Amino acid sequence: MQDQGRSTRKRTGGRLKNVRKRRKDELGRLPTETQVGEPRFRTVDVRGNGTKTRALATNVASVNDGGDTLSADIEDVVENDANPNYVRRNIITKGAVIATSEGEARVTSRPGQTGQVNAVLLE
């Protein structure tokens, strides 16, 4: 979500004058919609001295089945509560149910923020 800044009008309807310009940390970015496919990543600079690795597309997930964690291939997006349209477009977000080579799993990580897909196997 992009920050739109404060209103240009007062409560009474009068105009507000700009006190300063926009700051770099007020800049918003469009959401990274991670798709199922050949792995593609983008590194972005964040506030402070840090970076984030955004997954633009990935086909591998770390699946936990209670005891051990193993790598599985992502086949499809089965369900996504964030947006029903994401299922048709094969977009992975946190909370999405994906079909993997190990079975159906729910995504617990944020691929657009961390660059990796972690999931828990569903019974």
C-alpha positions in Angstrom: 0.0 0.0 0.0 1.4 3.3 -1.0 1.4 6.2 1.5 -0.7 9.0 0.2 0.6 11.5 2.7 -1.5 13.9 4.8 -4.5 15.6 3.5 -4.1 18.9 1.6 -7.1 20.4 3.3 -7.9 21.4 6.9 -10.8 20.1 8.9 -12.6 23.4 8.0 -12.0 23.0 4.3 -9.1 25.4 4.0 -5.9 24.6 2.2 -2.8 23.4 4.1 0.6 24.6 3.1 3.4 22.1 2.6 5.9 22.1 5.5 8.4 19.9 3.7 8.9 17.6 0.8 8.2 13.9 0.7 10.8 11.7 2.4 12.4 8.5 1.0 10.9 6.4 3.8 7.3 7.6 2.8 7.7 6.0 -0.6 5.5 3.0 -1.1 5.9 0.0 -3.4 3.4 -2.1 -5.3 3.0 -5.6 -3.8 5.2 -8.4 -5.1 2.9 -11.0 -6.5 5.0 -14.2 -6.4 4.0 -16.6 -9.1 4.6 -20.3 -9.6 7.3 -20.8 -12.2 11.0 -20.6 -13.0 12.7 -19.0 -9.9 13.3 -15.2 -10.4 14.3 -12.8 -7.6 14.8 -9.1 -7.1 16.8 -7.4 -4.4 15.5 -4.1 -3.1 17.0 -1.6 -0.7 15.0 -0.9 2.5 15.2 1.7 5.1 18.5 1.6 7.1 21.4 -0.5 5.8 19.3 -3.5 4.8 18.0 -5.3 1.7 15.1 -7.6 1.0 15.1 -10.4 -1.5 11.7 -10.5 -3.2 10.7 -13.7 -5.0 9.0 -12.8 -8.3 8.5 -16.4 -9.2 9.5 -19.7 -7.5 8.7 -23.4 -7.9 10.4 -24.8 -4.7 9.0 -24.8 -1.1 10.4 -25.9 2.2 7.6 -28.1 3.6 7.4 -29.1 7.3 5.4 -32.2 8.2 5.8 -31.9 12.0 9.1 -33.7 12.4 11.4 -32.8 9.6 11.6 -30.2 6.8 12.1 -31.2 3.2 12.2 -29.5 -0.2 9.2 -29.9 -2.4 8.2 -28.8 -5.9 5.2 -26.4 -6.1 2.7 -27.6 -8.6 -0.3 -25.3 -8.2 -2.1 -22.8 -6.0 -5.2 -24.5 -4.6 -6.7 -21.8 -2.4 -5.8 -18.2 -1.4 -7.9 -16.3 1.1 -6.1 -13.0 0.3 -7.7 -12.9 -3.1 -9.7 -15.5 -5.0 -8.3 -14.2 -8.3 -4.8 -15.2 -7.1 -5.7 -18.9 -7.4 -6.4 -18.5 -11.2 -3.2 -16.5 -11.6 -1.1 -18.9 -9.5 0.1 -16.2 -7.1 1.6 -17.3 -3.7 1.0 -15.2 -0.6 1.1 -16.0 3.1 -1.8 -18.3 4.0 -2.2 -19.7 0.5 -2.8 -23.4 0.1 -0.4 -24.9 -2.5 -0.2 -28.3 -4.1 3.3 -29.7 -3.7 5.0 -33.0 -4.6 4.6 -33.9 -0.9 0.8 -33.0 -0.8 -1.1 -29.9 0.0 0.5 -27.3 2.3 -0.3 -23.9 3.7 2.3 -21.1 3.2 3.7 -19.6 6.5 6.3 -17.3 5.0 6.0 -14.1 3.0 7.6 -14.9 -0.3 7.4 -11.2 -1.5 9.3 -10.1 1.6 11.7 -13.0 2.3 12.2 -14.6 -1.1 11.4 -18.1 0.1 8.4 -20.3 0.5 8.0 -22.1 3.8 4.9 -24.2 4.3 3.3 -26.7 6.7 1.8 -29.9 5.4 -2.0 -30.2 5.8 -3.4 -33.5 7.0 
